[in-house]
Amino acid sequence: MKVLVFGGSGKMGSAVAWDLAKNSKVGEVGIIGITGRRENTLEKTKKWINSDKIVLHTIDVNNRKETMKLMEQYDVGAITLPNRKCSYKVVDMAIEAELNIVDILEEYHRRPDKYEVEGLEIPNGMTLDEYGESLHQKAIKNGVTFIDGMGFAPGLTNITLGEGIKKMDQADSAIARCGGVPAEEFAKNHPLKYMITWAFEHVLREYMVKVDVVKNGKIVEANAMDDLEKFRFNQLGKDEELACAITPGMPSFLYTRTQLKEFAEKTIRWPGHWEGAGVLKECGMLDSTPIEFKETKISPREFLSHIMTPKLQPLEGETDVCVMWNTVTGIKDGQKMRIDYYMWEKADTENGISAMGRVTAKGEFRP
């Protein structure tokens, strides 16, 4: 099998390529870097993976003809791109090229989230909803398998909550709590007790957009960072104080789990993070709309990302952890029932793979 990894030189993409290269069922792993990255970034990734299976491609994914020609040489595509503009563009091309694909960024769910589309290009004459539906219909017509939302959240959270729901006669509530944070001993070294493990600008987007959740059996709109919940994680040999708040994620549950009276996805952080992020939001630093500043225009969020990114990169020897606590409540055999799913995943220091990379990038090959 030949697999083409889009964004293969990024934090998640390189881990995906590493995992694929170790699999005996994979004969070739093609890597396309994020548009704008230098060739030496791809070479660095290839050197780290250290496998003859790795083939580098330096084409620009904005070149539709060239990209689709490359797609024809592969059996499957894995999309690990950092924003919706790139991801939707590659999905569109892959479906047309009849390349089966897996995407880890989000659930396309035929109803693309309308907030801050990140440059997502919609065909003339279509609405956003119509575009999502058109991709679905085109995939059916071309016989393309498109598996989306196959990361941490969406991804692992959907699977665990779905499993809990299946075990009940009637599921009433499903709450996903998950996130990547610095290992506890390193949190104090970074502002907001946060460490970058994937696309930071997309993280900031998720702190600003409106989010559809289910409350009292109705779909309602909430603000990102609403419903702050502080809790103690005392499972799997851990005893840590953490906090979580609403962020966008798993929107398909709104349409596929209509029996739920309560549903939300929340992102886990260390205590104090959400309060600090809230101050930045209140001050307008998370706004994406450019403002006038000294005879030029600048996006507060882009400026903040530029300033903070160097301070949030892991220092030498620092590692991250991925935390999950998902809860389903309902009725089984006439009795109230609750099921909790827990995870505390550490980084692979031997191979240099972050905890987020381990959780998000590892794949499975099924008959």
Buried (B, 14 or more C-beta within 10 A) or exposed (E): EBBBBBBBBBBBBBBBBBBBBBBEEBEBBBBBBBBEBEEEBBEEBBEBBEBEBBBBBEEEBEEBEEBBEBBEEBEBBBBBBBBBBBBBBBBBBBBBBEBBBBBBBBBBBBBBBEBBBBEBEBEEEEEBEEBBBBBBEBBEEBEBEBEBBBBBBBBBBBEBBBEBBEEBEEBBBBBBBBBBBBBBEBBEBBEBBBBBBBBBBBBBBBBBBBBBBBEEEEEEEBBBBBBEBEEEBEEEEBEBEBBBBBBBBBBBBBEBBEEBBBBBBBBBBBEEBBEBBBEBBEEEBBBBEBEEEEEEEEBBBEBBBEEBEEEBEBEEEBBBBBBBBBBBBBEBEEEEBEBBBBBBBEBBEEEEBBBBBBBBBBBEEEE
